[in-house]
Amino acid sequence: MKIAICGKGGVGKSSIATLLCEALCEKGYQVLAIDADPSPHLARLLGFEEAEKITPIAEMRDLLQQRAEKDGPFYSLNPKVDDLPEKFMLKRNGLKLMVLGAVREAGGGCACPEQTVLRRLLSLLLLQSKEAIVIDLEAGVEPFGRATISAIDAVLIIVQPYRGSIETARQIAKMAKDLGVKNIFFVANNILDKEDLLFIEKELGVSVLEWFPRDEELLRLERSGKPLIDAQGKVRQKALCLAEKLETALTHGKS
């Protein structure tokens, strides 16, 4: 099971990714969480110690340029990355975490060599890992402008009940479909009432796979700096339901 989680910035991608990782672990999966967001938060949300001291691989410019074998304007299109997971992967019980981050392009500058290394590393993780994989992608549609998700089983698009979020969700769904992703699901987040859910489903024209309520417990955990895996309320049960629905949908899709 290889799941990419995406959506407009601020819709709760990282929160849903965290809760899904915890639910999959609870169901007995070995889980690899990959944080591929330019502003990574999964380490903190998952409760890894000293999360604030973890340097995303995308910020290790010397390492990236070395692996890209950059020499003037030329660089390797097939950089060596197979030794990086063991060096930079964090582990805790049945959960592993790799913080990739994403290269920020300031002023329109080209970050091709660095992006090549990150894309190759992500592809390696997707193709070789035997764990369930949950990828927290960067916001918006940018990840789907690159063919980094061809090996995934499903895209979960997180959407909140407002038009900006829904418009971005539509764009992401179209681009994922254009790349050949067969399983594209919407997950509604921050739902206050039935009206919110009906609005999202009417605008998208499809039913959501699962929905998460606006949750005061998550807000308290976030504000206090505690990991979201400590959540014990309704969102925890919703995450377990989401994991079960993904199992069913993906098993059915392969039959």
Rosetta blueprint (number, residue, H / E / L):
1 M L
2 K E
3 I E
4 A E
5 I E
6 C E
7 G E
8 K L
9 G L
10 G L
11 V L
12 G L
13 K H
14 S H
15 S H
16 I H
17 A H
18 T H
19 L H
20 L H
21 C H
22 E H
23 A H
24 L H
25 C H
26 E H
27 K L
28 G L
29 Y L
30 Q L
31 V E
32 L E
33 A E
34 I E
35 D E
36 A E
37 D L
38 P L
39 S L
40 P L
41 H L
42 L H
43 A H
44 R H
45 L H
46 L L
47 G L
48 F L
49 E L
50 E L
51 A H
52 E H
53 K H
54 I L
55 T L
56 P L
57 I H
58 A H
59 E H
60 M L
61 R H
62 D H
63 L H
64 L H
65 Q H
66 Q H
67 R H
68 A H
69 E L
70 K L
71 D E
72 G L
73 P L
74 F E
75 Y L
76 S L
77 L L
78 N L
79 P L
80 K L
81 V L
82 D L
83 D L
84 L H
85 P H
86 E H
87 K H
88 F H
89 M L
90 L E
91 K E
92 R E
93 N L
94 G L
95 L E
96 K E
97 L E
98 M E
99 V E
100 L L
101 G L
102 A L
103 V L
104 R L
105 E L
106 A H
107 G H
108 G H
109 G L
110 C L
111 A L
112 C H
113 P H
114 E H
115 Q H
116 T H
117 V H
118 L H
119 R H
120 R H
121 L H
122 L H
123 S H
124 L H
125 L H
126 L H
127 L H
128 Q H
129 S L
130 K L
131 E L
132 A E
133 I E
134 V E
135 I E
136 D E
137 L E
138 E L
139 A L
140 G L
141 V L
142 E H
143 P H
144 F H
145 G H
146 R L
147 A L
148 T L
149 I L
150 S L
151 A L
152 I L
153 D L
154 A E
155 V E
156 L E
157 I E
158 I E
159 V E
160 Q L
161 P L
162 Y L
163 R H
164 G H
165 S H
166 I H
167 E H
168 T H
169 A H
170 R H
171 Q H
172 I H
173 A H
174 K H
175 M H
176 A H
177 K H
178 D H
179 L L
180 G L
181 V L
182 K L
183 N L
184 I E
185 F E
186 F E
187 V E
188 A E
189 N E
190 N E
191 I E
192 L L
193 D L
194 K H
195 E H
196 D H
197 L H
198 L H
199 F H
200 I H
201 E H
202 K H
203 E H
204 L H
205 G L
206 V L
207 S L
208 V L
209 L L
210 E E
211 W E
212 F E
213 P E
214 R L
215 D L
216 E H
217 E H
218 L H
219 L H
220 R H
221 L H
222 E H
223 R H
224 S H
225 G L
226 K L
227 P L
228 L H
229 I H
230 D H
231 A L
232 Q L
233 G L
234 K H
235 V H
236 R H
237 Q H
238 K H
239 A H
240 L H
241 C H
242 L H
243 A H
244 E H
245 K H
246 L H
247 E H
248 T H
249 A H
250 L H
251 T H
252 H H
253 G H
254 K H
255 S L
